[in-house]
Amino acid sequence: MIPHLEHPWVLLVLALAALPLLFSGQRTAAYPWLGVIPDDTLADALGVALRLAGVIAIAALVFALSGPRQSEQRIEQVAEGAQMVIVLDRSRSMNDNFAGQTPVGQDEESKAEAASRLLLDFIKERPGNVYGAVEFTTAPMYALPLTSKEAATLAAIKAAGRDGFALTNIAGALLMAAGFFEGRAYRGSRVILLVSDGATVIDAQVGEALRAAFQELNVRLYWIYIPDEGSPGLFAPVPYDEVPVGGVPEQILHRYFQNLPIPYKAYEAQNPAALQQAVADMDQLERWPLRTSELLPSKDVSRYAYALSLLMIVLLIVAKLFEVKIWRRASNGF
């Protein structure tokens, strides 16, 4: 469907397409009496075809110059997956390896690199998902809106494997991630996947805002926790005399998530193998029918008209090359 033209005034010269009907452009020869020439139906049909080819060549060229464009289209698809916002920790501690040391050599990777690598594999295995991305340090960073474009998602996650900086502030990033779903129709499971090696205590005001947002937007939360060296982790009990002042931040945050009125699951990845297992477990979850829509932009289709015009011109040139040349006898008898 061609709903509009960029330069419709060009169609005013479309009348030029009638020229081949008035002038054939073929050589003519005079004969004393046409009755001596036998009928040639094939030649007559070929003459008509060549005239029509000229009409089409001119009309297609004029139409192409008018700038035809195909209107934008919205495509609806149903896949198996979830709307997932990946919240990635980009703090300085993610630059260390799982032993809490600076990686040495090409074969040793940081926690950020390991998380990025495994998430890239996860995304490739779940093409039905719709992904968004938020990165955070001391403040959250908007990395990628919700999209079904796999190339954009892979680029955003790959960039997250680079060196991080500053500190860890999870609350702002989670609020930003929840905001991705505001004003969107509920078309499948909504998931926030938090990948972090640290935790912060969320104050009461921000905690209530998170609780309200998660409950209102019907969000599911998953946390892949990559513990720092010396961290007791999320699940192991800590002896009373070893509990730091204010409590263990990651365990406090874990209990806060458990008390939210939403589905929540935590994974603890102490090494690359455990992290890989956590990502593999995630791959088995949140497989629900997901309706997505993609808006295809307006597209220039003039190249098809140019191609048709060129084809007709080539046919006319070939026909001209095979045209019979008439030799007139010279006055000297040769």
N, C-alpha and C positions, 0 to 999 in steps of 0.2 A: 504494500500500500504506500502510495506517495502522497502525503497529505499537503505538502507545501513546497514552494519553489523559492529559492533565495533571490532570484532575479526574474520574476515572471514577465517583465516587459520585453525580455528577449524573444518571447513567443510571438511577438508582433511580426517578426520576419519569417515565421513558419510558412508563409505563403510561397517562399522561394522553393519549397519542396515540390511545387507543381511544375517547375521548369523542365524536368526530364520528360513530363507528359507532353510538353509543347515542342521541345527540341530534343531529338534523339541523340544528336552528336555523332551519328554514324555516317559514313561516306555514302553518297548517292551516285547513281550512274543513269545516264539518259539512254533510253531505248526507243526506237521508232514506234514500236507497237508492243504494249505490255502483254498482249494476248499470246505472244510467242513464249512467254516465260511461264513455266508450269507452277502450279500452286505448291508451296512448301510450308506445310502446317508447323513443322518443327522449328523452322526459321522464324515464322511469325510468333510462335510461343516464346522463343528465345528473345526476340525483340521486345515483347511485352515484359518479360522477366527482367531484362536489363533496365528498362525504364523504371520498373518498380524498385529495383535495387538503387537507382539514383534517387528516387523519392525517399526511400528509407534512409539512405546515407545522409541526405540533407536534413531530414526531419530529426533523426537521432542526434546529429551534431548540434542543431539548434536547441533541442531539448536538454542536452548535456550542458550547454552554455548557460541555460536558465538556472542551474544549480539545484537539481532535485535532491531532496533529503528524505530519508525514512524517519518517521517520528520515533521518539523514545518508546520503549516497550517494557512492561513489567511482567516478569516470568515468575510464576508460583511453582514451588517444588516442595515435595514431602520427602524427608530423609529420616534416618535413625540417628539420634544424637541429642545434643543439648546446646543451649546458649551458655557459653562459658567465658567468664572473664578471668584471665590468669593474672594474679597479683604477684609480682616478682620482687624479691629483696635485692636492691643494688647497693647495699651498705658496704663499707670497707671490709668487714669481716668475711664477706662472700669471696674476697680475693684469695683467702687462704684455702689450703686443702683440708681434707677431713680430719687431719691430725692437728689442725690449728697452726700450720706452718706455711711459709711462702712456697709455692710449687717450684721445683727445681727440674729443669730439662723439659723436653718436648713431650715426654711420655706421661708426665704428671700434670693433672688438671686441677683447677680450683673448683670450689663448690659451685660457683656461678657457671663455669664452663660445663660441669657435669649436669647441672640442672637444665641448662639450655640445650645440651645435646639430647638428653632423654625426652625433653618436652617436644623437641623437633620431631623425634620418632613418633611420639604420641599423636601429634597433630597429623602427621602423614597417614597414620593408621585410623584416624577418625575424621575422614573428610566430610562426614555429614554434619559435624559440629559447626556452630557459628561462634567465632572467637573474638574476644576483645582483650586488651592488655593494659595493665597499669604497672608502672615501676615505682619504687619508692626508696628513699633514704630518709633524710630528716623531713622531707616533704614529698607528697605523691607527685608523680609525673604521668600525664596522660600520654600513652604510647600508641594505642590503636583502638578505634571504635569497633563496635560489633560488626563483623563482616564475615561473609562466606568465602572471601577471596583467600585461598590458601597461600599464595605467593606473598601477600602482604603480611599475613600472620607469621609465616616462617621468617620473614625479614625482621619483624619486631622481636621475636623470641631469640633469633640469632644475635641481634645487637645486645641483648641482655646478658650475653656471656662475657662481655668485656669488663674491664676493671671497674669496680664500684668505688664509692666514696661516701664520706660522712657517716651518719648514724642510722639507727633503725626506728622508724615511726610508723607502726602498722595501722593505727586507727584511721588516719586521714586517707590512706590508700584504700581501706575497706569501704569507707564512705563514698569515695570516688567510684569504686567498682560497683557498688549498689546503684549509684546514679545512672549507670549505663542502661538499666532496665526501666527507668522512669519514663512514662509516656509511651511505652511500647506494648503492643498487644501481647498477651500471654500465649505463646505459640509452642510451648514445650518446656522441658525442665530448665530451670535457671540455676546456674552453678557459679560459685566463686571459688577458685582454686588458689590458695595462698601457699607460696613457696618461700620459706624464710629460715634463716639460721639463728634468728634472735627473737626477742619478744620485749614488749613494753607494757607496763601497767596502764590500762585505759581508765581515764578519770570518769567520774559518775556521769557528767553531762554528755560527753562524747559517747559513753556506753549506752545511755538511753537513746541517743539519736541513732546509733547503730541498731539497737534492738528494734526500734520502731520501723526503720527503713527495711531491715531484713524481713520482718513480719509482714509489712504491708506489701512488699514486692514478691513475697513467696520465694525466697532465695534459699538454696542449699549451699552449705559451706564445707569445704575440705581443706585441711591444712597438712602440707608435707613439711614437717619440721626437721631441719638439718642441724643437729646440736653442735654447739661449739665444744672445743676441747675442755673437759672438766664439767660440762653441764650434766646435771642429774637426769635430764630428759623430761618428758611429759608424764610418764607413768610410774617411774620408780619412786618409792617413798624416800624422803630425806630425813636422816636422823635429826632430832629436835635441836641438838647442839650445833648442827651444821647449817641450819636454815639461816640465810642472810637476813639482815634487817629489812623488813618489808615483804619478806617471802621470796620464793623463787619465781621470777617474772614469767617464764614460759609455762609453769604449772598454774599460776594465777590466771593467765590468759586462756589456757586450756579449759579451766573450770568455768570461766566467763562464757566461752563458746558453748560449753555443755549446757549452760543454763539459758541459752537463747531459745526462743520458741520456734526453732527451725531444725531441719535435719542437719547433723554435723558429724563429721568423722575425721579423725586425726591419724597421721602416719608419722613414724619416727625413723628417719634415715640416717644411721650412724656412719655409713660408708657408701661408696658408689653402688655396690650390689643391693643394699637395702633401699637406696633411692630408686634404683631400677625396678625393684619389686613393688615399691609404692606406686610408681607410674603405671606398671603393668596391672595392678589392682584397680587403679582408676579407669583403665581401659575397659574393664568389665562393668563399670557402673554408668548410670545415667544414659541408657540407651532407650529413649522414648521417641515416638513419632514427633518430628520437628518440622513445622511448616515454615519455609523461608521464601522470601521474595527478593528478586534481583531486578534492578532498574537498568535496562540497557540504554545507553545514551543514543541520541540522534546520530544517524550515520549518513555520510555522503554516498549516494549511489550513482553519481554521474559517470563513474568509470564504466559501468555497464553500457550506458548509452554511447560513450566514446568507442568502446570495443565493437558495438554493433555497427556504428558508422564506419569504423576502420575496415571491418570485414566486408561491408558492401563496396567500399572504395577499392579494396584489393580485388574483388570479383570483377569490377568494372575494368580495372587495369588489365587483368588477365584476358578478359574478353576483347579488349582493345588490341592486345598483342596478337591475338589470333584472327583479327579482322583481315579479310581478303583484300589485297591491294589491287586496284584496277590499273592496268598498263595501257596507256593510249598510244596508238601507232603514230609514229612521227610522220611528217609530211613527205620525207624522202623515201618512205616505203619500209623503213625498219621499225 
